[in-house]
Amino acid sequence: SLRQLVCVEGVATKVSSVKPKVVKSVHYCPTTRQHESRDYVDATDPQLGLPAVDSTGRELPDRIINITSSVYPTKDKEGHALETEFGLSTFKDYQTVTLQEMPERAPMGQLPRSIELVLDHDLVDRIK
């Protein structure tokens, strides 16, 4: 089920380091003295394909969240150079983990299955 927390059990066989992922970038154009921002949604985003949610928690069925371009802007619409405002941009921590089925729970005569998990926000760095 989507938008639900799931509990899984297994053996972590590979754990990546925690890395930042850009969620919203803010850029400044010195020529026009304007700020512009861009939101990023990739294929690992848990909200992908779901209706957007407003500030009160209600779903907006006419606004579906889709993958955005991953191209980082260097120029504005008029071709002026942009400077990234890292302090105003938003990042989230993410980490990948390979989780393997516990050997004692694997079917007889078969190798344990494994799956790659993508952890973000408060779930990162929880596996030791």
N, C-alpha and C positions, 0 to 999 in steps of 0.2 A: 504494500500500500504506500502511496506517496505521502510526503509530509508526515511521516511517522518515524520514530526512533526505533531502530532494530538492534537487538542484542545478538551478537555472534560469539562463538567460542572456537578457539583453534590455537595454532602455534604460529607466531610471527617469525617467518623465515628470512624476511628482508624488510628493513625499515630505513627509509630515506631520511635525510636531514630535513629540518623545517625550513621552508622557503617562503618568501613573500610573493603574493600574486596580486596584480593590480586589479582593483574593482572599479575605481573611478579615477581618471587622470584629469588634472586641472592644468591648463596651459595659459600663458600670458603672452600677448603680442605687444612688444614695446612700441611698434609703429602706431597701432590704433589704440593702445592703452586699454585693451579689452581682455577679459578672462573668458575662456570657454572650457567646458568640461565634456568628458566622454565616459560613458559607462561601458563596462566589458562583461559579457556573459559567454562562457565557453561550454564545451560539451560535458564538463564535469560539474557544472553548476546544478545544485539540487532543485532549483526553481525552474529549470529549463522545461518548456512545454506546458507549464502550468499557468493558470490565470494570475495576473499581478494582484497584489494585496495592498489595500490602502492603509492609511495610518491607524485605522480602527480595527484592522484585522479582517475586514470583509473582502472577499474575492471580487475582482473586476473581470467578469467573463468575456468582455469585449477586448481585453488587453492580454494577449498571450505572450509570455516571455520567450524570446527567440535568441539564437546565437548571434552575437555581434561580430563585427570585423575585429581582427586582432592587430590591425595595422595601427601603429602608434603615430599620431599626427605630428608633423614637423612644420607644416605651413597651414595657414587658415584658408578660407574660401577665396580670398583675393591674392593668395600667394605670398603673404607676409610670413616671415619666420616666427615660429612659436618657441617659447621657453617653458619647460616643464616646471611646475610649482610642486616639488616633491612634498613639502610640508602641508599643502592643501589637498594633495591626492590621497586616496584611500586604498589601503592594501589589506589583504587577509593572509594569515598564515595557512599553509597547506603542506601536506606530507603524504607520501604514498607508502603503503604497507602491503606486503605479500603475506596473506594469511593462509595457512595450510590446515586441512582437516586433521583432527587429532588422530594419530595412528591407531589407537584402540577403537576408534569409531569408524574407521574405514572398512569397507566390505572386505571379507576374507579374500586373500590372493590379489588384491588390487592396491595400487599405490594411492596414498592420500591425495585428494584433489586440493587445488589451491586457487585462490582468487586474489586479484589486486584491488585494494581499497584505496580510495582517495579521502583523506581526512582534512577537514578545515575548521577554522575558528577554534572553539574550545576543545575539540577532540584531538588536536595535534599534540604530539609529545606525551601522550598518555600511555603508549605501549613501551614497555621496557624490555 
